[in-house]
Amino acid sequence: MVYGIINRTKTRCTSLRKYHYIPIAITVFIMILGGIGIFAIHNQWYSDQVTVSSSGINKISNSPQTLNLKTIIHNAEKNVMQIEGQNGDTTITGSGFLYNEKGDIITNAHVVKNADIIRVRTSNARVYPAAIVGISEDVDIAVIRVPQMANRSPIPIEKEIKAELGDEVIALGSPHGFQNTVTLGIISGTERNFTVDGFDYKNVYQISAQITHGNSGGPLINRSTGEVIGINSVGTKDGTIGFSIPLADVIDQIEQWSNEAQLEELKFSTTSQVIDNIDEEAFKEDAAYLINYFLDSIVMRDYISAYTVLGSDMQSGTSYSDFREQYIHVVNLTYKDFTTSLTDNNQIEAPIQIDYSYKQPDKGTTKKGNTSYKFVVGYENDQIKILNITQIKK
């Protein structure tokens, strides 16, 4: 009896096991069908083109943005210097540009190779003595150092990529002593080779931007990036064709000179030697340039550069924040050519009539005005500064 019960129980369990596998099999079958379906849909998505009909959705493309020309020029001018190499009564004027934070300036070898005294005039009319860090006898390149310009942000340079035919360029320099003159052009030729005054110019750029005496050593800047790509070196007599040494070809030698130079081993002229050699006409030119630099900085909203050319008395009487507040609402200003005169106390005076427009924040309008000012420029701690600005009453 017990055996019969056990036997029937076994039979029933065997039957239940058979039914137990049916839902498992169905589940597996459904999963297989689902996998096949997903695979088919996946292939369909990748084979069919999806069309978006909404007019509010547009393709976004990354296109290079060309920098503002005025911004490129203003920023570059801060790091472009007039270089004067003096040997006895002979002075050669050229250009150069600050390329690192050691105060090193790239220029042409022919500007400084025979100089006993090297003067560097900055964009804010400061004058410093310089010493040669490195100079080539075959390639027209040299590096000079001005310790007072260390730790300043240098001009951006392109060390690797060369310019191509047709690239737009900007040439900066001091032709005929006119500091920071700007000319525009293109790369009109590449890989030009020739020899001038013992210097070999190999694979240099030919440029349509006009350069002449005084441009030598100045930077050639890529119009699109604002980076220096060459060293302006030679121009035809009429100035219509210029040649620039590709920076990528000489940067290794330049950096080697800078890295190996020891400041204590460099030979500098004294500041008094530099200042004593400046005549009255040069003083007037520097004063006029400094005033122009100050006003241009206001227009470009570069208030820091404008503030730095003020004398210590003006800065002590007006903080930078107050100075900035005075000019922050100026939209534009224009002025005509002005004259300078030397006073009995060796200062330069310049009356200037300025037309300006400024925003009225409380009214949301722009107003125009006209005022005459007298600028007083002089030396302070051996550097030229704007010592005073006063309104001329009508």
KEBALO-832664 format. One record per residue (C-alpha): residue number from 1; chain; x, z negated, y negated. Coordinates in Angstrom, 1 decimal. Layout:
PT, NUM, A, X, Z, Y
...
END
This chain:
PT, 1, A, 0.0, 0.0, 0.0
PT, 2, A, 2.7, -0.9, -2.3
PT, 3, A, 4.6, 2.2, -1.3
PT, 4, A, 1.6, 4.3, -2.1
PT, 5, A, 1.4, 2.9, -5.6
PT, 6, A, 5.0, 3.5, -6.2
PT, 7, A, 4.8, 7.0, -4.9
PT, 8, A, 1.9, 7.8, -7.1
PT, 9, A, 3.7, 6.3, -10.1
PT, 10, A, 6.7, 8.5, -9.5
PT, 11, A, 4.6, 11.6, -9.3
PT, 12, A, 2.8, 10.7, -12.5
PT, 13, A, 6.2, 10.0, -14.3
PT, 14, A, 7.6, 13.4, -13.1
PT, 15, A, 4.5, 15.1, -14.6
PT, 16, A, 4.9, 13.2, -17.9
PT, 17, A, 8.5, 14.2, -18.2
PT, 18, A, 7.5, 17.9, -17.9
PT, 19, A, 5.0, 17.5, -20.7
PT, 20, A, 7.6, 15.6, -22.8
PT, 21, A, 9.9, 18.7, -23.0
PT, 22, A, 7.2, 21.0, -24.4
PT, 23, A, 7.2, 19.6, -28.0
PT, 24, A, 11.0, 19.6, -28.1
PT, 25, A, 11.1, 23.3, -27.0
PT, 26, A, 8.5, 24.1, -29.7
PT, 27, A, 10.6, 22.3, -32.4
PT, 28, A, 13.8, 24.2, -31.4
PT, 29, A, 11.9, 27.5, -31.4
PT, 30, A, 10.6, 26.8, -34.9
PT, 31, A, 14.1, 25.9, -36.1
PT, 32, A, 15.5, 29.1, -34.8
PT, 33, A, 12.7, 31.2, -36.5
PT, 34, A, 13.4, 29.3, -39.7
PT, 35, A, 17.1, 30.0, -39.6
PT, 36, A, 16.4, 33.7, -39.0
PT, 37, A, 14.0, 33.7, -41.9
PT, 38, A, 16.4, 32.0, -44.3
PT, 39, A, 19.2, 34.4, -43.3
PT, 40, A, 17.0, 37.4, -44.0
PT, 41, A, 15.9, 36.1, -47.4
PT, 42, A, 19.6, 35.4, -48.3
PT, 43, A, 20.6, 38.9, -47.5
PT, 44, A, 17.6, 40.3, -49.5
PT, 45, A, 18.6, 38.3, -52.6
PT, 46, A, 22.1, 39.6, -52.5
PT, 47, A, 21.1, 43.2, -51.8
PT, 48, A, 18.4, 43.5, -54.5
PT, 49, A, 19.1, 43.5, -58.2
PT, 50, A, 17.2, 40.9, -60.2
PT, 51, A, 15.7, 42.1, -63.4
PT, 52, A, 14.9, 39.7, -66.3
PT, 53, A, 12.1, 41.0, -68.4
PT, 54, A, 12.1, 38.3, -71.1
PT, 55, A, 13.4, 39.7, -74.4
PT, 56, A, 14.4, 36.2, -75.4
PT, 57, A, 17.3, 36.2, -72.9
PT, 58, A, 20.4, 38.1, -73.9
PT, 59, A, 23.8, 38.6, -72.3
PT, 60, A, 26.4, 36.3, -73.8
PT, 61, A, 29.9, 38.0, -74.1
PT, 62, A, 33.1, 36.3, -75.1
PT, 63, A, 34.7, 38.4, -77.8
PT, 64, A, 37.9, 37.4, -79.7
PT, 65, A, 37.2, 36.2, -83.2
PT, 66, A, 39.4, 37.6, -86.0
PT, 67, A, 40.7, 34.9, -88.3
PT, 68, A, 39.8, 34.9, -91.9
PT, 69, A, 42.5, 36.8, -93.9
PT, 70, A, 42.6, 34.4, -96.8
PT, 71, A, 42.9, 31.4, -94.4
PT, 72, A, 45.8, 33.1, -92.5
PT, 73, A, 47.7, 33.8, -95.8
PT, 74, A, 47.1, 30.4, -97.3
PT, 75, A, 48.2, 28.6, -94.2
PT, 76, A, 51.3, 30.8, -93.7
PT, 77, A, 52.4, 30.5, -97.4
PT, 78, A, 53.0, 26.8, -96.9
PT, 79, A, 55.7, 27.6, -94.3
PT, 80, A, 57.2, 30.6, -96.0
PT, 81, A, 60.2, 30.0, -98.2
PT, 82, A, 62.3, 31.9, -100.7
PT, 83, A, 66.0, 31.7, -99.6
PT, 84, A, 68.8, 32.1, -102.1
PT, 85, A, 72.3, 32.5, -100.9
PT, 86, A, 74.8, 32.1, -103.7
PT, 87, A, 78.5, 33.0, -103.6
PT, 88, A, 80.1, 32.6, -107.0
PT, 89, A, 78.1, 34.6, -109.5
PT, 90, A, 76.4, 36.6, -106.8
PT, 91, A, 73.0, 35.6, -105.4
PT, 92, A, 71.2, 37.3, -102.6
PT, 93, A, 67.4, 36.5, -102.4
PT, 94, A, 65.6, 36.7, -99.2
PT, 95, A, 62.8, 34.9, -97.3
PT, 96, A, 62.4, 32.6, -94.3
PT, 97, A, 59.8, 30.6, -92.4
PT, 98, A, 59.7, 27.1, -90.9
PT, 99, A, 59.3, 27.4, -87.1
PT, 100, A, 59.9, 23.9, -85.7
PT, 101, A, 59.5, 20.2, -86.7
PT, 102, A, 63.3, 19.8, -87.2
PT, 103, A, 63.2, 21.5, -90.5
PT, 104, A, 64.7, 24.7, -89.1
PT, 105, A, 64.0, 28.0, -90.9
PT, 106, A, 64.4, 31.5, -89.5
PT, 107, A, 65.8, 34.1, -91.8
PT, 108, A, 68.1, 37.2, -91.7
PT, 109, A, 71.9, 36.8, -91.3
PT, 110, A, 72.7, 39.1, -94.2
PT, 111, A, 70.9, 36.7, -96.6
PT, 112, A, 73.1, 33.7, -96.0
PT, 113, A, 76.3, 34.9, -94.2
PT, 114, A, 78.6, 34.7, -97.2
PT, 115, A, 76.8, 32.0, -99.2
PT, 116, A, 78.6, 28.9, -100.5
PT, 117, A, 75.3, 27.4, -101.6
PT, 118, A, 72.0, 28.0, -99.9
PT, 119, A, 68.8, 27.1, -101.8
PT, 120, A, 65.3, 26.9, -100.3
PT, 121, A, 62.3, 27.2, -102.6
PT, 122, A, 59.0, 26.1, -100.9
PT, 123, A, 55.5, 27.3, -101.7
PT, 124, A, 54.9, 24.2, -103.8
PT, 125, A, 58.0, 25.0, -105.9
PT, 126, A, 60.3, 22.3, -104.4
PT, 127, A, 64.0, 23.2, -104.1
PT, 128, A, 66.2, 21.9, -101.3
PT, 129, A, 69.8, 22.6, -100.1
PT, 130, A, 70.1, 24.1, -96.7
PT, 131, A, 72.9, 24.4, -94.1
PT, 132, A, 73.4, 27.1, -91.5
PT, 133, A, 72.5, 26.0, -88.0
PT, 134, A, 73.3, 29.3, -86.3
PT, 135, A, 74.1, 32.9, -87.3
PT, 136, A, 74.7, 36.1, -85.4
PT, 137, A, 77.4, 38.6, -86.1
PT, 138, A, 75.6, 41.5, -84.4
PT, 139, A, 71.9, 40.8, -84.7
PT, 140, A, 70.5, 40.2, -88.1
PT, 141, A, 69.2, 36.7, -87.5
PT, 142, A, 70.1, 33.2, -88.7
PT, 143, A, 68.7, 29.7, -88.6
PT, 144, A, 69.1, 27.2, -91.5
PT, 145, A, 68.0, 23.6, -91.7
PT, 146, A, 66.4, 21.6, -94.4
PT, 147, A, 66.2, 17.9, -93.3
PT, 148, A, 63.6, 17.2, -96.0
PT, 149, A, 61.2, 19.5, -94.2
PT, 150, A, 61.4, 17.8, -90.8
PT, 151, A, 58.2, 16.6, -89.1
PT, 152, A, 56.1, 19.2, -91.0
PT, 153, A, 53.7, 21.4, -89.0
PT, 154, A, 55.5, 24.8, -88.6
PT, 155, A, 53.9, 28.2, -88.7
PT, 156, A, 52.6, 29.3, -85.3
PT, 157, A, 54.7, 31.8, -83.5
PT, 158, A, 54.3, 34.1, -80.5
PT, 159, A, 57.3, 33.8, -78.2
PT, 160, A, 56.4, 36.1, -75.4
PT, 161, A, 53.9, 38.9, -76.1
PT, 162, A, 55.1, 41.9, -78.1
PT, 163, A, 52.9, 43.8, -80.6
PT, 164, A, 51.5, 47.2, -79.7
PT, 165, A, 51.2, 50.4, -81.6
PT, 166, A, 48.4, 50.2, -84.1
PT, 167, A, 48.2, 46.4, -84.3
PT, 168, A, 47.3, 45.1, -87.7
PT, 169, A, 50.0, 43.0, -89.3
PT, 170, A, 50.7, 40.9, -92.5
PT, 171, A, 54.1, 40.8, -94.1
PT, 172, A, 55.1, 37.8, -96.3
PT, 173, A, 58.2, 37.4, -98.4
PT, 174, A, 59.7, 37.3, -101.9
PT, 175, A, 60.4, 40.9, -103.0
PT, 176, A, 62.4, 41.0, -106.2
PT, 177, A, 62.0, 37.2, -106.5
PT, 178, A, 58.2, 37.3, -106.5
PT, 179, A, 57.6, 34.5, -104.1
PT, 180, A, 55.0, 34.7, -101.2
PT, 181, A, 54.0, 38.3, -101.8
PT, 182, A, 51.6, 39.6, -99.2
PT, 183, A, 51.4, 43.2, -97.9
PT, 184, A, 49.2, 44.5, -95.1
PT, 185, A, 49.8, 47.3, -92.6
PT, 186, A, 50.0, 48.2, -88.9
PT, 187, A, 52.7, 48.6, -86.3
PT, 188, A, 53.4, 52.3, -86.8
PT, 189, A, 56.3, 52.5, -84.3
PT, 190, A, 58.1, 50.6, -81.6
PT, 191, A, 61.5, 50.6, -80.0
PT, 192, A, 63.3, 51.9, -83.1
PT, 193, A, 67.1, 51.7, -82.9
PT, 194, A, 69.7, 51.9, -85.7
PT, 195, A, 72.7, 50.2, -87.3
PT, 196, A, 72.9, 48.9, -90.9
PT, 197, A, 75.8, 47.1, -92.5
PT, 198, A, 77.3, 46.1, -89.1
PT, 199, A, 74.0, 44.8, -87.7
PT, 200, A, 72.4, 46.4, -84.6
PT, 201, A, 68.7, 46.7, -84.8
PT, 202, A, 67.4, 47.4, -81.2
PT, 203, A, 63.8, 48.0, -80.1
PT, 204, A, 62.5, 46.9, -83.5
PT, 205, A, 59.0, 47.4, -84.9
PT, 206, A, 58.4, 50.0, -87.5
PT, 207, A, 55.6, 48.8, -89.9
PT, 208, A, 53.6, 50.4, -92.6
PT, 209, A, 53.4, 47.2, -94.6
PT, 210, A, 55.6, 47.6, -97.6
PT, 211, A, 58.8, 45.5, -97.7
PT, 212, A, 61.8, 45.7, -99.9
PT, 213, A, 64.6, 43.5, -101.3
PT, 214, A, 63.7, 39.9, -101.0
PT, 215, A, 61.4, 40.4, -98.0
PT, 216, A, 64.3, 40.0, -95.6
PT, 217, A, 63.8, 37.1, -93.2
PT, 218, A, 60.1, 36.8, -93.9
PT, 219, A, 57.5, 36.6, -91.1
PT, 220, A, 55.5, 39.5, -89.7
PT, 221, A, 52.2, 38.0, -88.7
PT, 222, A, 49.6, 39.4, -86.2
PT, 223, A, 46.4, 39.9, -88.2
PT, 224, A, 44.2, 38.9, -85.3
PT, 225, A, 46.0, 35.7, -84.2
PT, 226, A, 47.8, 34.4, -87.3
PT, 227, A, 51.0, 34.0, -85.3
PT, 228, A, 54.4, 35.3, -86.3
PT, 229, A, 55.5, 38.2, -84.1
PT, 230, A, 58.5, 39.5, -86.0
PT, 231, A, 61.2, 38.9, -88.6
PT, 232, A, 61.1, 41.4, -91.5
PT, 233, A, 64.6, 42.8, -92.0
PT, 234, A, 65.0, 46.3, -93.3
PT, 235, A, 63.0, 48.6, -95.5
PT, 236, A, 63.5, 52.1, -96.9
PT, 237, A, 64.5, 52.4, -100.6
PT, 238, A, 60.9, 53.3, -101.7
PT, 239, A, 59.5, 50.4, -99.6
PT, 240, A, 57.0, 52.5, -97.7
PT, 241, A, 58.5, 51.9, -94.3
PT, 242, A, 59.8, 48.6, -93.0
PT, 243, A, 61.4, 47.4, -89.8
PT, 244, A, 60.9, 44.0, -88.2
PT, 245, A, 62.8, 42.3, -85.3
PT, 246, A, 60.5, 41.3, -82.5
PT, 247, A, 60.6, 37.5, -82.3
PT, 248, A, 60.2, 37.6, -78.6
PT, 249, A, 63.6, 39.3, -78.3
PT, 250, A, 65.5, 36.7, -80.2
PT, 251, A, 63.6, 33.4, -79.8
PT, 252, A, 65.9, 32.2, -76.9
PT, 253, A, 69.0, 32.5, -79.1
PT, 254, A, 67.2, 30.8, -82.0
PT, 255, A, 66.0, 27.9, -80.0
PT, 256, A, 69.5, 27.4, -78.5
PT, 257, A, 71.0, 27.1, -82.0
PT, 258, A, 68.3, 24.6, -83.0
PT, 259, A, 68.7, 22.5, -79.9
PT, 260, A, 72.5, 22.4, -80.0
PT, 261, A, 72.9, 21.6, -83.8
PT, 262, A, 74.0, 18.2, -84.8
PT, 263, A, 72.8, 17.1, -88.3
PT, 264, A, 75.9, 15.2, -89.1
PT, 265, A, 78.0, 18.3, -88.4
PT, 266, A, 76.1, 20.6, -90.8
PT, 267, A, 77.4, 21.3, -94.3
PT, 268, A, 74.9, 20.9, -97.1
PT, 269, A, 75.2, 21.5, -100.8
PT, 270, A, 74.3, 18.5, -102.9
PT, 271, A, 70.9, 18.5, -104.6
PT, 272, A, 72.6, 18.3, -108.0
PT, 273, A, 74.5, 21.5, -107.2
PT, 274, A, 71.2, 23.2, -106.4
PT, 275, A, 69.4, 22.0, -109.5
PT, 276, A, 72.3, 22.7, -111.9
PT, 277, A, 72.3, 26.3, -110.9
PT, 278, A, 68.7, 26.8, -112.1
PT, 279, A, 68.3, 28.4, -115.5
PT, 280, A, 65.5, 28.2, -118.0
PT, 281, A, 63.8, 31.4, -116.9
PT, 282, A, 63.8, 30.3, -113.3
PT, 283, A, 62.4, 27.0, -114.3
PT, 284, A, 59.5, 28.7, -116.1
PT, 285, A, 58.8, 30.9, -113.1
PT, 286, A, 58.8, 27.9, -110.8
PT, 287, A, 56.4, 26.1, -113.1
PT, 288, A, 54.0, 29.0, -113.2
PT, 289, A, 54.2, 29.4, -109.5
PT, 290, A, 53.4, 25.7, -109.0
PT, 291, A, 50.4, 25.9, -111.2
PT, 292, A, 49.1, 28.9, -109.4
PT, 293, A, 49.7, 27.1, -106.1
PT, 294, A, 47.7, 24.1, -107.3
PT, 295, A, 44.7, 26.2, -108.5
PT, 296, A, 44.7, 28.4, -105.4
PT, 297, A, 44.7, 25.3, -103.2
PT, 298, A, 41.6, 24.0, -105.0
PT, 299, A, 39.9, 27.4, -104.4
PT, 300, A, 40.8, 27.2, -100.7
PT, 301, A, 39.6, 23.6, -100.5
PT, 302, A, 43.0, 22.5, -99.5
PT, 303, A, 42.9, 19.4, -101.5
PT, 304, A, 45.9, 17.7, -99.7
PT, 305, A, 48.3, 20.5, -100.7
PT, 306, A, 47.0, 20.4, -104.3
PT, 307, A, 47.4, 16.6, -104.5
PT, 308, A, 51.0, 16.6, -103.2
PT, 309, A, 52.3, 18.7, -106.1
PT, 310, A, 51.1, 16.0, -108.6
PT, 311, A, 53.7, 13.7, -110.2
PT, 312, A, 53.8, 10.0, -109.2
PT, 313, A, 52.1, 8.9, -112.4
PT, 314, A, 49.1, 11.2, -111.7
PT, 315, A, 48.9, 10.1, -108.1
PT, 316, A, 49.1, 6.4, -109.0
PT, 317, A, 46.3, 6.8, -111.5
PT, 318, A, 44.1, 8.8, -109.1
PT, 319, A, 43.7, 8.2, -105.4
PT, 320, A, 43.4, 11.1, -103.1
PT, 321, A, 39.8, 10.4, -102.3
PT, 322, A, 38.9, 10.3, -106.0
PT, 323, A, 40.9, 13.5, -106.6
PT, 324, A, 39.1, 15.2, -103.8
PT, 325, A, 35.7, 14.0, -105.1
PT, 326, A, 36.6, 15.7, -108.5
PT, 327, A, 37.0, 19.1, -107.0
PT, 328, A, 34.9, 19.1, -103.8
PT, 329, A, 31.9, 20.7, -105.5
PT, 330, A, 33.9, 23.5, -107.1
PT, 331, A, 32.7, 26.8, -105.6
PT, 332, A, 35.1, 29.1, -107.4
PT, 333, A, 37.5, 29.3, -110.3
PT, 334, A, 39.3, 32.1, -112.1
PT, 335, A, 41.9, 32.2, -114.8
PT, 336, A, 43.8, 34.8, -116.7
PT, 337, A, 47.6, 35.2, -116.9
PT, 338, A, 49.1, 32.3, -118.9
PT, 339, A, 52.3, 31.8, -120.8
PT, 340, A, 54.8, 28.9, -120.3
PT, 341, A, 57.1, 27.3, -122.9
PT, 342, A, 60.0, 24.9, -122.6
PT, 343, A, 59.6, 21.7, -124.6
PT, 344, A, 62.4, 19.6, -126.2
PT, 345, A, 62.3, 17.1, -123.4
PT, 346, A, 62.9, 19.8, -120.8
PT, 347, A, 59.4, 20.1, -119.5
PT, 348, A, 57.2, 23.2, -119.2
PT, 349, A, 53.8, 23.4, -121.0
PT, 350, A, 51.2, 26.0, -120.0
PT, 351, A, 47.7, 26.2, -121.7
PT, 352, A, 45.2, 27.8, -119.3
PT, 353, A, 41.6, 28.8, -119.8
PT, 354, A, 39.6, 28.4, -116.5
PT, 355, A, 36.2, 29.8, -115.7
PT, 356, A, 34.6, 27.9, -112.8
PT, 357, A, 31.3, 27.4, -110.9
PT, 358, A, 30.3, 24.2, -109.2
PT, 359, A, 27.4, 22.9, -107.1
PT, 360, A, 25.0, 20.3, -108.5
PT, 361, A, 24.1, 18.3, -105.3
PT, 362, A, 21.3, 16.5, -106.9
PT, 363, A, 19.6, 19.7, -108.1
PT, 364, A, 20.7, 22.0, -105.3
PT, 365, A, 21.9, 24.6, -107.9
PT, 366, A, 25.2, 26.1, -109.0
PT, 367, A, 26.4, 25.9, -112.6
PT, 368, A, 29.1, 27.8, -114.4
PT, 369, A, 31.5, 26.4, -117.0
PT, 370, A, 34.6, 27.3, -119.1
PT, 371, A, 37.3, 24.8, -120.0
PT, 372, A, 40.9, 25.1, -121.3
PT, 373, A, 43.6, 22.8, -119.9
PT, 374, A, 47.2, 22.1, -120.7
PT, 375, A, 49.5, 21.7, -117.7
PT, 376, A, 52.8, 19.9, -118.1
PT, 377, A, 55.4, 20.6, -115.4
PT, 378, A, 58.8, 18.9, -115.0
PT, 379, A, 61.3, 17.5, -112.6
PT, 380, A, 60.8, 14.2, -110.8
PT, 381, A, 63.4, 12.9, -108.3
PT, 382, A, 65.0, 16.4, -108.5
PT, 383, A, 61.7, 18.1, -107.5
PT, 384, A, 59.4, 20.1, -109.7
PT, 385, A, 56.0, 18.5, -110.2
PT, 386, A, 52.8, 18.7, -112.2
PT, 387, A, 53.2, 15.7, -114.5
PT, 388, A, 50.0, 15.9, -116.5
PT, 389, A, 46.8, 17.9, -116.8
PT, 390, A, 44.7, 17.4, -120.0
PT, 391, A, 41.7, 19.1, -121.4
PT, 392, A, 42.2, 21.0, -124.6
PT, 393, A, 39.4, 20.2, -127.0
PT, 394, A, 37.8, 23.1, -128.9
END
